[in-house]
Amino acid sequence: MHEKGKSYNEIQIKDTAQFTKTITETDVYLFAGISGDFNPLHVDEEYAKTTSFGTRIAHGGLAASLLAPVLGMKLPGLGTLALETTTKFRKPVYFGDTITCKVEVTEKLEKLKAVRLKVVWTNQKGEVVSKGDALVIPPG
């Protein structure tokens, strides 16, 4: 049996949750297969060496997808409906980087029974690799 996430009334401004994952070569290749994005910047080391990054980097969408386990499993949790997400990419994510996606509730919208969350993705050095926000309807 699965336990529903926090309801609109249970959520408080400044509530936080996070998810952390190390991005592996396997993750990048699986994401390429799922998304259809086989850009050589992600999958061809010889090509990537000729770019300003000097090596392969993970897809921006791969790191951004770490928001899903936060919203769907932690805050608000099971039963959450995502209405909108925005992501601004700030730094590349390299193979082997450990990315933490953290959310913080910044607003509650009574009319929609929705919540807005600030989202920040950081690497193992504490550098912000992406930031954005999400608007979600918590489980009823």
Chimera marker file (.cmm) of the C-alpha trace (Angstrom):
<marker_set name="trace">
<marker id="1" x="0.000" y="0.000" z="0.000" r="1" g="1" b="0" radius="0.5"/>
<marker id="2" x="1.326" y="3.438" z="-0.907" r="1" g="1" b="0" radius="0.5"/>
<marker id="3" x="0.908" y="6.454" z="1.336" r="1" g="1" b="0" radius="0.5"/>
<marker id="4" x="-0.372" y="9.663" z="-0.251" r="1" g="1" b="0" radius="0.5"/>
<marker id="5" x="1.809" y="12.746" z="-0.155" r="1" g="1" b="0" radius="0.5"/>
<marker id="6" x="1.105" y="15.902" z="1.805" r="1" g="1" b="0" radius="0.5"/>
<marker id="7" x="-2.179" y="17.660" z="1.085" r="1" g="1" b="0" radius="0.5"/>
<marker id="8" x="-2.471" y="21.371" z="0.352" r="1" g="1" b="0" radius="0.5"/>
<marker id="9" x="-3.454" y="22.037" z="3.974" r="1" g="1" b="0" radius="0.5"/>
<marker id="10" x="-0.520" y="20.033" z="5.367" r="1" g="1" b="0" radius="0.5"/>
<marker id="11" x="2.098" y="21.876" z="3.312" r="1" g="1" b="0" radius="0.5"/>
<marker id="12" x="3.743" y="24.942" z="4.842" r="1" g="1" b="0" radius="0.5"/>
<marker id="13" x="5.751" y="27.758" z="3.272" r="1" g="1" b="0" radius="0.5"/>
<marker id="14" x="9.491" y="26.928" z="3.580" r="1" g="1" b="0" radius="0.5"/>
<marker id="15" x="8.908" y="23.126" z="3.604" r="1" g="1" b="0" radius="0.5"/>
<marker id="16" x="11.809" y="21.462" z="1.786" r="1" g="1" b="0" radius="0.5"/>
<marker id="17" x="12.750" y="18.108" z="0.266" r="1" g="1" b="0" radius="0.5"/>
<marker id="18" x="15.574" y="16.837" z="-1.907" r="1" g="1" b="0" radius="0.5"/>
<marker id="19" x="16.877" y="13.930" z="-3.962" r="1" g="1" b="0" radius="0.5"/>
<marker id="20" x="20.518" y="13.173" z="-4.772" r="1" g="1" b="0" radius="0.5"/>
<marker id="21" x="21.968" y="10.997" z="-7.528" r="1" g="1" b="0" radius="0.5"/>
<marker id="22" x="25.376" y="10.487" z="-9.117" r="1" g="1" b="0" radius="0.5"/>
<marker id="23" x="25.096" y="10.754" z="-12.903" r="1" g="1" b="0" radius="0.5"/>
<marker id="24" x="26.770" y="7.786" z="-14.591" r="1" g="1" b="0" radius="0.5"/>
<marker id="25" x="27.721" y="7.011" z="-18.169" r="1" g="1" b="0" radius="0.5"/>
<marker id="26" x="24.948" y="4.411" z="-18.168" r="1" g="1" b="0" radius="0.5"/>
<marker id="27" x="22.410" y="7.057" z="-17.104" r="1" g="1" b="0" radius="0.5"/>
<marker id="28" x="23.462" y="9.276" z="-20.019" r="1" g="1" b="0" radius="0.5"/>
<marker id="29" x="23.200" y="6.467" z="-22.585" r="1" g="1" b="0" radius="0.5"/>
<marker id="30" x="19.827" y="5.328" z="-21.230" r="1" g="1" b="0" radius="0.5"/>
<marker id="31" x="18.558" y="8.915" z="-21.325" r="1" g="1" b="0" radius="0.5"/>
<marker id="32" x="19.795" y="9.251" z="-24.916" r="1" g="1" b="0" radius="0.5"/>
<marker id="33" x="17.796" y="6.154" z="-25.824" r="1" g="1" b="0" radius="0.5"/>
<marker id="34" x="14.670" y="7.321" z="-24.018" r="1" g="1" b="0" radius="0.5"/>
<marker id="35" x="14.791" y="10.890" z="-25.340" r="1" g="1" b="0" radius="0.5"/>
<marker id="36" x="16.212" y="10.152" z="-28.802" r="1" g="1" b="0" radius="0.5"/>
<marker id="37" x="18.916" y="12.799" z="-28.210" r="1" g="1" b="0" radius="0.5"/>
<marker id="38" x="22.169" y="11.249" z="-29.409" r="1" g="1" b="0" radius="0.5"/>
<marker id="39" x="23.994" y="14.574" z="-29.712" r="1" g="1" b="0" radius="0.5"/>
<marker id="40" x="27.697" y="13.651" z="-29.855" r="1" g="1" b="0" radius="0.5"/>
<marker id="41" x="28.341" y="16.124" z="-27.024" r="1" g="1" b="0" radius="0.5"/>
<marker id="42" x="26.705" y="13.501" z="-24.779" r="1" g="1" b="0" radius="0.5"/>
<marker id="43" x="27.755" y="10.204" z="-26.371" r="1" g="1" b="0" radius="0.5"/>
<marker id="44" x="30.995" y="10.700" z="-28.356" r="1" g="1" b="0" radius="0.5"/>
<marker id="45" x="34.086" y="11.445" z="-26.273" r="1" g="1" b="0" radius="0.5"/>
<marker id="46" x="36.293" y="12.229" z="-29.296" r="1" g="1" b="0" radius="0.5"/>
<marker id="47" x="33.786" y="14.792" z="-30.546" r="1" g="1" b="0" radius="0.5"/>
<marker id="48" x="33.238" y="16.227" z="-27.053" r="1" g="1" b="0" radius="0.5"/>
<marker id="49" x="36.991" y="16.796" z="-26.655" r="1" g="1" b="0" radius="0.5"/>
<marker id="50" x="36.757" y="19.354" z="-29.480" r="1" g="1" b="0" radius="0.5"/>
<marker id="51" x="34.124" y="21.422" z="-27.634" r="1" g="1" b="0" radius="0.5"/>
<marker id="52" x="34.541" y="24.077" z="-24.958" r="1" g="1" b="0" radius="0.5"/>
<marker id="53" x="33.641" y="21.432" z="-22.330" r="1" g="1" b="0" radius="0.5"/>
<marker id="54" x="36.588" y="19.196" z="-23.260" r="1" g="1" b="0" radius="0.5"/>
<marker id="55" x="34.633" y="16.030" z="-22.472" r="1" g="1" b="0" radius="0.5"/>
<marker id="56" x="31.131" y="14.589" z="-22.667" r="1" g="1" b="0" radius="0.5"/>
<marker id="57" x="28.414" y="16.189" z="-20.567" r="1" g="1" b="0" radius="0.5"/>
<marker id="58" x="25.049" y="14.888" z="-19.420" r="1" g="1" b="0" radius="0.5"/>
<marker id="59" x="21.854" y="16.039" z="-21.089" r="1" g="1" b="0" radius="0.5"/>
<marker id="60" x="20.326" y="19.046" z="-19.321" r="1" g="1" b="0" radius="0.5"/>
<marker id="61" x="17.050" y="17.166" z="-19.245" r="1" g="1" b="0" radius="0.5"/>
<marker id="62" x="18.647" y="14.265" z="-17.404" r="1" g="1" b="0" radius="0.5"/>
<marker id="63" x="19.658" y="16.418" z="-14.456" r="1" g="1" b="0" radius="0.5"/>
<marker id="64" x="16.338" y="18.287" z="-14.644" r="1" g="1" b="0" radius="0.5"/>
<marker id="65" x="14.482" y="14.975" z="-14.383" r="1" g="1" b="0" radius="0.5"/>
<marker id="66" x="15.766" y="14.577" z="-10.816" r="1" g="1" b="0" radius="0.5"/>
<marker id="67" x="12.884" y="16.890" z="-9.903" r="1" g="1" b="0" radius="0.5"/>
<marker id="68" x="10.425" y="14.048" z="-10.560" r="1" g="1" b="0" radius="0.5"/>
<marker id="69" x="11.333" y="11.884" z="-7.544" r="1" g="1" b="0" radius="0.5"/>
<marker id="70" x="11.208" y="14.940" z="-5.281" r="1" g="1" b="0" radius="0.5"/>
<marker id="71" x="7.737" y="16.036" z="-6.355" r="1" g="1" b="0" radius="0.5"/>
<marker id="72" x="6.295" y="12.562" z="-6.853" r="1" g="1" b="0" radius="0.5"/>
<marker id="73" x="7.804" y="10.787" z="-3.864" r="1" g="1" b="0" radius="0.5"/>
<marker id="74" x="8.702" y="13.408" z="-1.235" r="1" g="1" b="0" radius="0.5"/>
<marker id="75" x="7.105" y="16.875" z="-1.451" r="1" g="1" b="0" radius="0.5"/>
<marker id="76" x="4.225" y="16.987" z="-1.950" r="1" g="1" b="0" radius="0.5"/>
<marker id="77" x="4.612" y="13.240" z="-2.709" r="1" g="1" b="0" radius="0.5"/>
<marker id="78" x="2.480" y="10.469" z="-4.174" r="1" g="1" b="0" radius="0.5"/>
<marker id="79" x="-0.540" y="11.846" z="-6.015" r="1" g="1" b="0" radius="0.5"/>
<marker id="80" x="1.041" y="15.196" z="-6.961" r="1" g="1" b="0" radius="0.5"/>
<marker id="81" x="0.026" y="16.718" z="-10.278" r="1" g="1" b="0" radius="0.5"/>
<marker id="82" x="2.677" y="18.926" z="-11.883" r="1" g="1" b="0" radius="0.5"/>
<marker id="83" x="1.199" y="21.892" z="-13.745" r="1" g="1" b="0" radius="0.5"/>
<marker id="84" x="4.356" y="23.752" z="-14.746" r="1" g="1" b="0" radius="0.5"/>
<marker id="85" x="8.117" y="23.566" z="-14.346" r="1" g="1" b="0" radius="0.5"/>
<marker id="86" x="10.873" y="25.900" z="-15.468" r="1" g="1" b="0" radius="0.5"/>
<marker id="87" x="14.578" y="25.172" z="-15.577" r="1" g="1" b="0" radius="0.5"/>
<marker id="88" x="17.460" y="27.543" z="-16.246" r="1" g="1" b="0" radius="0.5"/>
<marker id="89" x="20.701" y="25.710" z="-16.975" r="1" g="1" b="0" radius="0.5"/>
<marker id="90" x="23.748" y="27.407" z="-15.399" r="1" g="1" b="0" radius="0.5"/>
<marker id="91" x="26.631" y="24.898" z="-15.555" r="1" g="1" b="0" radius="0.5"/>
<marker id="92" x="27.228" y="21.594" z="-17.315" r="1" g="1" b="0" radius="0.5"/>
<marker id="93" x="26.743" y="18.302" z="-15.524" r="1" g="1" b="0" radius="0.5"/>
<marker id="94" x="29.650" y="15.929" z="-16.094" r="1" g="1" b="0" radius="0.5"/>
<marker id="95" x="29.693" y="12.147" z="-15.883" r="1" g="1" b="0" radius="0.5"/>
<marker id="96" x="30.342" y="11.280" z="-12.239" r="1" g="1" b="0" radius="0.5"/>
<marker id="97" x="28.828" y="14.482" z="-10.843" r="1" g="1" b="0" radius="0.5"/>
<marker id="98" x="26.554" y="14.005" z="-7.847" r="1" g="1" b="0" radius="0.5"/>
<marker id="99" x="23.506" y="16.207" z="-8.330" r="1" g="1" b="0" radius="0.5"/>
<marker id="100" x="21.092" y="17.222" z="-5.582" r="1" g="1" b="0" radius="0.5"/>
<marker id="101" x="17.706" y="18.584" z="-6.571" r="1" g="1" b="0" radius="0.5"/>
<marker id="102" x="16.184" y="20.554" z="-3.693" r="1" g="1" b="0" radius="0.5"/>
<marker id="103" x="12.753" y="22.168" z="-3.567" r="1" g="1" b="0" radius="0.5"/>
<marker id="104" x="11.345" y="24.733" z="-1.172" r="1" g="1" b="0" radius="0.5"/>
<marker id="105" x="7.706" y="25.791" z="-0.945" r="1" g="1" b="0" radius="0.5"/>
<marker id="106" x="7.530" y="29.523" z="-1.673" r="1" g="1" b="0" radius="0.5"/>
<marker id="107" x="3.825" y="30.137" z="-2.228" r="1" g="1" b="0" radius="0.5"/>
<marker id="108" x="0.413" y="28.587" z="-1.690" r="1" g="1" b="0" radius="0.5"/>
<marker id="109" x="-2.323" y="29.482" z="-4.171" r="1" g="1" b="0" radius="0.5"/>
<marker id="110" x="-5.630" y="29.039" z="-2.355" r="1" g="1" b="0" radius="0.5"/>
<marker id="111" x="-7.849" y="29.387" z="-5.445" r="1" g="1" b="0" radius="0.5"/>
<marker id="112" x="-6.086" y="26.519" z="-7.277" r="1" g="1" b="0" radius="0.5"/>
<marker id="113" x="-5.158" y="24.588" z="-4.108" r="1" g="1" b="0" radius="0.5"/>
<marker id="114" x="-1.679" y="24.581" z="-5.680" r="1" g="1" b="0" radius="0.5"/>
<marker id="115" x="1.807" y="25.295" z="-4.382" r="1" g="1" b="0" radius="0.5"/>
<marker id="116" x="4.798" y="26.938" z="-6.020" r="1" g="1" b="0" radius="0.5"/>
<marker id="117" x="8.257" y="25.610" z="-5.223" r="1" g="1" b="0" radius="0.5"/>
<marker id="118" x="11.706" y="27.052" z="-5.828" r="1" g="1" b="0" radius="0.5"/>
<marker id="119" x="13.960" y="24.380" z="-7.361" r="1" g="1" b="0" radius="0.5"/>
<marker id="120" x="17.769" y="24.342" z="-7.210" r="1" g="1" b="0" radius="0.5"/>
<marker id="121" x="20.084" y="21.663" z="-8.601" r="1" g="1" b="0" radius="0.5"/>
<marker id="122" x="23.631" y="21.636" z="-7.185" r="1" g="1" b="0" radius="0.5"/>
<marker id="123" x="26.661" y="19.447" z="-7.814" r="1" g="1" b="0" radius="0.5"/>
<marker id="124" x="28.970" y="17.845" z="-5.258" r="1" g="1" b="0" radius="0.5"/>
<marker id="125" x="30.989" y="21.083" z="-5.081" r="1" g="1" b="0" radius="0.5"/>
<marker id="126" x="27.899" y="23.055" z="-4.039" r="1" g="1" b="0" radius="0.5"/>
<marker id="127" x="27.780" y="24.839" z="-7.407" r="1" g="1" b="0" radius="0.5"/>
<marker id="128" x="24.343" y="25.639" z="-8.816" r="1" g="1" b="0" radius="0.5"/>
<marker id="129" x="24.018" y="23.769" z="-12.116" r="1" g="1" b="0" radius="0.5"/>
<marker id="130" x="20.349" y="24.681" z="-12.699" r="1" g="1" b="0" radius="0.5"/>
<marker id="131" x="17.558" y="26.567" z="-11.023" r="1" g="1" b="0" radius="0.5"/>
<marker id="132" x="13.880" y="27.099" z="-11.622" r="1" g="1" b="0" radius="0.5"/>
<marker id="133" x="10.478" y="26.595" z="-10.126" r="1" g="1" b="0" radius="0.5"/>
<marker id="134" x="7.497" y="24.279" z="-10.172" r="1" g="1" b="0" radius="0.5"/>
<marker id="135" x="3.773" y="24.738" z="-9.778" r="1" g="1" b="0" radius="0.5"/>
<marker id="136" x="1.983" y="21.630" z="-8.531" r="1" g="1" b="0" radius="0.5"/>
<marker id="137" x="-1.346" y="20.487" z="-7.142" r="1" g="1" b="0" radius="0.5"/>
<marker id="138" x="-0.777" y="18.279" z="-4.093" r="1" g="1" b="0" radius="0.5"/>
<marker id="139" x="-2.879" y="15.145" z="-3.615" r="1" g="1" b="0" radius="0.5"/>
<marker id="140" x="-6.450" y="15.800" z="-2.465" r="1" g="1" b="0" radius="0.5"/>
<link id1="1" id2="2" r="1" g="1" b="0" radius="0.2"/>
<link id1="2" id2="3" r="1" g="1" b="0" radius="0.2"/>
<link id1="3" id2="4" r="1" g="1" b="0" radius="0.2"/>
<link id1="4" id2="5" r="1" g="1" b="0" radius="0.2"/>
<link id1="5" id2="6" r="1" g="1" b="0" radius="0.2"/>
<link id1="6" id2="7" r="1" g="1" b="0" radius="0.2"/>
<link id1="7" id2="8" r="1" g="1" b="0" radius="0.2"/>
<link id1="8" id2="9" r="1" g="1" b="0" radius="0.2"/>
<link id1="9" id2="10" r="1" g="1" b="0" radius="0.2"/>
<link id1="10" id2="11" r="1" g="1" b="0" radius="0.2"/>
<link id1="11" id2="12" r="1" g="1" b="0" radius="0.2"/>
<link id1="12" id2="13" r="1" g="1" b="0" radius="0.2"/>
<link id1="13" id2="14" r="1" g="1" b="0" radius="0.2"/>
<link id1="14" id2="15" r="1" g="1" b="0" radius="0.2"/>
<link id1="15" id2="16" r="1" g="1" b="0" radius="0.2"/>
<link id1="16" id2="17" r="1" g="1" b="0" radius="0.2"/>
<link id1="17" id2="18" r="1" g="1" b="0" radius="0.2"/>
<link id1="18" id2="19" r="1" g="1" b="0" radius="0.2"/>
<link id1="19" id2="20" r="1" g="1" b="0" radius="0.2"/>
<link id1="20" id2="21" r="1" g="1" b="0" radius="0.2"/>
<link id1="21" id2="22" r="1" g="1" b="0" radius="0.2"/>
<link id1="22" id2="23" r="1" g="1" b="0" radius="0.2"/>
<link id1="23" id2="24" r="1" g="1" b="0" radius="0.2"/>
<link id1="24" id2="25" r="1" g="1" b="0" radius="0.2"/>
<link id1="25" id2="26" r="1" g="1" b="0" radius="0.2"/>
<link id1="26" id2="27" r="1" g="1" b="0" radius="0.2"/>
<link id1="27" id2="28" r="1" g="1" b="0" radius="0.2"/>
<link id1="28" id2="29" r="1" g="1" b="0" radius="0.2"/>
<link id1="29" id2="30" r="1" g="1" b="0" radius="0.2"/>
<link id1="30" id2="31" r="1" g="1" b="0" radius="0.2"/>
<link id1="31" id2="32" r="1" g="1" b="0" radius="0.2"/>
<link id1="32" id2="33" r="1" g="1" b="0" radius="0.2"/>
<link id1="33" id2="34" r="1" g="1" b="0" radius="0.2"/>
<link id1="34" id2="35" r="1" g="1" b="0" radius="0.2"/>
<link id1="35" id2="36" r="1" g="1" b="0" radius="0.2"/>
<link id1="36" id2="37" r="1" g="1" b="0" radius="0.2"/>
<link id1="37" id2="38" r="1" g="1" b="0" radius="0.2"/>
<link id1="38" id2="39" r="1" g="1" b="0" radius="0.2"/>
<link id1="39" id2="40" r="1" g="1" b="0" radius="0.2"/>
<link id1="40" id2="41" r="1" g="1" b="0" radius="0.2"/>
<link id1="41" id2="42" r="1" g="1" b="0" radius="0.2"/>
<link id1="42" id2="43" r="1" g="1" b="0" radius="0.2"/>
<link id1="43" id2="44" r="1" g="1" b="0" radius="0.2"/>
<link id1="44" id2="45" r="1" g="1" b="0" radius="0.2"/>
<link id1="45" id2="46" r="1" g="1" b="0" radius="0.2"/>
<link id1="46" id2="47" r="1" g="1" b="0" radius="0.2"/>
<link id1="47" id2="48" r="1" g="1" b="0" radius="0.2"/>
<link id1="48" id2="49" r="1" g="1" b="0" radius="0.2"/>
<link id1="49" id2="50" r="1" g="1" b="0" radius="0.2"/>
<link id1="50" id2="51" r="1" g="1" b="0" radius="0.2"/>
<link id1="51" id2="52" r="1" g="1" b="0" radius="0.2"/>
<link id1="52" id2="53" r="1" g="1" b="0" radius="0.2"/>
<link id1="53" id2="54" r="1" g="1" b="0" radius="0.2"/>
<link id1="54" id2="55" r="1" g="1" b="0" radius="0.2"/>
<link id1="55" id2="56" r="1" g="1" b="0" radius="0.2"/>
<link id1="56" id2="57" r="1" g="1" b="0" radius="0.2"/>
<link id1="57" id2="58" r="1" g="1" b="0" radius="0.2"/>
<link id1="58" id2="59" r="1" g="1" b="0" radius="0.2"/>
<link id1="59" id2="60" r="1" g="1" b="0" radius="0.2"/>
<link id1="60" id2="61" r="1" g="1" b="0" radius="0.2"/>
<link id1="61" id2="62" r="1" g="1" b="0" radius="0.2"/>
<link id1="62" id2="63" r="1" g="1" b="0" radius="0.2"/>
<link id1="63" id2="64" r="1" g="1" b="0" radius="0.2"/>
<link id1="64" id2="65" r="1" g="1" b="0" radius="0.2"/>
<link id1="65" id2="66" r="1" g="1" b="0" radius="0.2"/>
<link id1="66" id2="67" r="1" g="1" b="0" radius="0.2"/>
<link id1="67" id2="68" r="1" g="1" b="0" radius="0.2"/>
<link id1="68" id2="69" r="1" g="1" b="0" radius="0.2"/>
<link id1="69" id2="70" r="1" g="1" b="0" radius="0.2"/>
<link id1="70" id2="71" r="1" g="1" b="0" radius="0.2"/>
<link id1="71" id2="72" r="1" g="1" b="0" radius="0.2"/>
<link id1="72" id2="73" r="1" g="1" b="0" radius="0.2"/>
<link id1="73" id2="74" r="1" g="1" b="0" radius="0.2"/>
<link id1="74" id2="75" r="1" g="1" b="0" radius="0.2"/>
<link id1="75" id2="76" r="1" g="1" b="0" radius="0.2"/>
<link id1="76" id2="77" r="1" g="1" b="0" radius="0.2"/>
<link id1="77" id2="78" r="1" g="1" b="0" radius="0.2"/>
<link id1="78" id2="79" r="1" g="1" b="0" radius="0.2"/>
<link id1="79" id2="80" r="1" g="1" b="0" radius="0.2"/>
<link id1="80" id2="81" r="1" g="1" b="0" radius="0.2"/>
<link id1="81" id2="82" r="1" g="1" b="0" radius="0.2"/>
<link id1="82" id2="83" r="1" g="1" b="0" radius="0.2"/>
<link id1="83" id2="84" r="1" g="1" b="0" radius="0.2"/>
<link id1="84" id2="85" r="1" g="1" b="0" radius="0.2"/>
<link id1="85" id2="86" r="1" g="1" b="0" radius="0.2"/>
<link id1="86" id2="87" r="1" g="1" b="0" radius="0.2"/>
<link id1="87" id2="88" r="1" g="1" b="0" radius="0.2"/>
<link id1="88" id2="89" r="1" g="1" b="0" radius="0.2"/>
<link id1="89" id2="90" r="1" g="1" b="0" radius="0.2"/>
<link id1="90" id2="91" r="1" g="1" b="0" radius="0.2"/>
<link id1="91" id2="92" r="1" g="1" b="0" radius="0.2"/>
<link id1="92" id2="93" r="1" g="1" b="0" radius="0.2"/>
<link id1="93" id2="94" r="1" g="1" b="0" radius="0.2"/>
<link id1="94" id2="95" r="1" g="1" b="0" radius="0.2"/>
<link id1="95" id2="96" r="1" g="1" b="0" radius="0.2"/>
<link id1="96" id2="97" r="1" g="1" b="0" radius="0.2"/>
<link id1="97" id2="98" r="1" g="1" b="0" radius="0.2"/>
<link id1="98" id2="99" r="1" g="1" b="0" radius="0.2"/>
<link id1="99" id2="100" r="1" g="1" b="0" radius="0.2"/>
<link id1="100" id2="101" r="1" g="1" b="0" radius="0.2"/>
<link id1="101" id2="102" r="1" g="1" b="0" radius="0.2"/>
<link id1="102" id2="103" r="1" g="1" b="0" radius="0.2"/>
<link id1="103" id2="104" r="1" g="1" b="0" radius="0.2"/>
<link id1="104" id2="105" r="1" g="1" b="0" radius="0.2"/>
<link id1="105" id2="106" r="1" g="1" b="0" radius="0.2"/>
<link id1="106" id2="107" r="1" g="1" b="0" radius="0.2"/>
<link id1="107" id2="108" r="1" g="1" b="0" radius="0.2"/>
<link id1="108" id2="109" r="1" g="1" b="0" radius="0.2"/>
<link id1="109" id2="110" r="1" g="1" b="0" radius="0.2"/>
<link id1="110" id2="111" r="1" g="1" b="0" radius="0.2"/>
<link id1="111" id2="112" r="1" g="1" b="0" radius="0.2"/>
<link id1="112" id2="113" r="1" g="1" b="0" radius="0.2"/>
<link id1="113" id2="114" r="1" g="1" b="0" radius="0.2"/>
<link id1="114" id2="115" r="1" g="1" b="0" radius="0.2"/>
<link id1="115" id2="116" r="1" g="1" b="0" radius="0.2"/>
<link id1="116" id2="117" r="1" g="1" b="0" radius="0.2"/>
<link id1="117" id2="118" r="1" g="1" b="0" radius="0.2"/>
<link id1="118" id2="119" r="1" g="1" b="0" radius="0.2"/>
<link id1="119" id2="120" r="1" g="1" b="0" radius="0.2"/>
<link id1="120" id2="121" r="1" g="1" b="0" radius="0.2"/>
<link id1="121" id2="122" r="1" g="1" b="0" radius="0.2"/>
<link id1="122" id2="123" r="1" g="1" b="0" radius="0.2"/>
<link id1="123" id2="124" r="1" g="1" b="0" radius="0.2"/>
<link id1="124" id2="125" r="1" g="1" b="0" radius="0.2"/>
<link id1="125" id2="126" r="1" g="1" b="0" radius="0.2"/>
<link id1="126" id2="127" r="1" g="1" b="0" radius="0.2"/>
<link id1="127" id2="128" r="1" g="1" b="0" radius="0.2"/>
<link id1="128" id2="129" r="1" g="1" b="0" radius="0.2"/>
<link id1="129" id2="130" r="1" g="1" b="0" radius="0.2"/>
<link id1="130" id2="131" r="1" g="1" b="0" radius="0.2"/>
<link id1="131" id2="132" r="1" g="1" b="0" radius="0.2"/>
<link id1="132" id2="133" r="1" g="1" b="0" radius="0.2"/>
<link id1="133" id2="134" r="1" g="1" b="0" radius="0.2"/>
<link id1="134" id2="135" r="1" g="1" b="0" radius="0.2"/>
<link id1="135" id2="136" r="1" g="1" b="0" radius="0.2"/>
<link id1="136" id2="137" r="1" g="1" b="0" radius="0.2"/>
<link id1="137" id2="138" r="1" g="1" b="0" radius="0.2"/>
<link id1="138" id2="139" r="1" g="1" b="0" radius="0.2"/>
<link id1="139" id2="140" r="1" g="1" b="0" radius="0.2"/>
</marker_set>
